[in-house]
Amino acid sequence: MSLYKVPFDFTHEEKVFGGYLSLRQMLYMILSAISVGILFLNISITIKIIMFFSVVSIFITFAFLKIGNIYADKYFFNILKFIFRKKKFTFER
């Protein structure tokens, strides 16, 4: 029996919701809508508004911004992985 390698292209996302939003994008949109709960905290109204708009803007950025061929959320998680990975230091003279 012959085995053939099939190339995969994972850079394309299937638009599931109305033909406009992928599942990942819809998840970030739902999370930004849930962040309305920040407005019910017992803190100053200015702090509430600043926190709300910063959380919503981060989620919207993660959903729609592309940096090169990579979406912003994957780019951010790759940066976090790079920062927190185990590093190997060699000292030579």
C-alpha positions in Angstrom: 0.0 0.0 0.0 1.4 3.4 -1.0 1.5 6.3 1.5 1.4 9.8 0.2 2.1 13.0 2.2 -0.7 15.5 2.0 0.2 19.1 2.6 -1.9 20.9 5.1 -2.6 24.6 5.1 -3.6 25.8 8.6 -3.3 29.5 7.9 -7.0 29.6 6.7 -9.8 29.8 9.2 -13.3 28.7 8.2 -15.9 31.4 8.8 -18.7 29.7 10.7 -20.8 32.5 12.1 -22.6 34.2 9.2 -19.7 33.8 6.9 -17.9 36.6 8.6 -16.6 35.3 12.0 -14.6 32.2 12.8 -15.0 30.2 16.0 -12.0 31.8 17.5 -13.2 35.3 16.7 -16.6 34.6 18.0 -15.1 33.4 21.3 -13.3 36.7 21.7 -16.4 38.6 20.9 -18.4 36.7 23.6 -15.6 37.3 26.1 -15.6 41.0 25.3 -19.4 41.1 25.8 -19.1 39.2 29.1 -16.6 41.9 30.3 -19.6 44.1 31.0 -19.5 42.5 34.4 -16.6 44.7 35.2 -19.1 47.6 35.4 -20.8 46.0 38.4 -17.7 46.0 40.6 -17.7 48.2 43.8 -14.9 50.6 42.7 -14.7 54.1 41.2 -16.5 54.6 37.9 -13.4 55.9 36.2 -11.5 52.8 37.1 -14.4 50.7 35.9 -14.6 52.4 32.5 -10.8 52.2 32.0 -10.8 48.5 32.8 -13.8 47.8 30.6 -12.4 49.6 27.6 -8.9 48.1 28.0 -10.3 44.5 28.3 -12.7 45.0 25.3 -10.0 46.5 23.2 -7.6 43.6 23.9 -10.2 41.0 23.0 -11.2 42.9 19.8 -7.5 43.1 18.9 -7.0 39.4 19.5 -10.0 38.6 17.3 -9.2 40.7 14.3 -5.6 42.0 14.1 -3.2 40.1 12.0 0.6 40.6 12.3 2.0 39.2 9.1 0.2 35.9 8.7 -0.4 35.3 12.4 -3.3 36.6 14.4 -2.5 38.8 17.4 -3.5 36.2 20.0 -1.2 33.6 18.7 1.6 36.2 18.4 1.0 37.2 22.0 1.0 33.6 23.3 4.2 32.9 21.3 5.9 35.9 23.0 4.7 34.6 26.4 6.1 31.1 25.6 9.4 32.7 24.6 9.7 34.8 27.8 8.8 31.9 30.2 10.6 29.0 28.5 13.5 27.4 30.2 16.6 29.1 29.1 20.1 27.7 28.9 22.9 30.0 29.7 26.5 29.3 28.9 29.3 31.4 30.2 32.6 31.3 28.4 35.8 33.4 28.4 
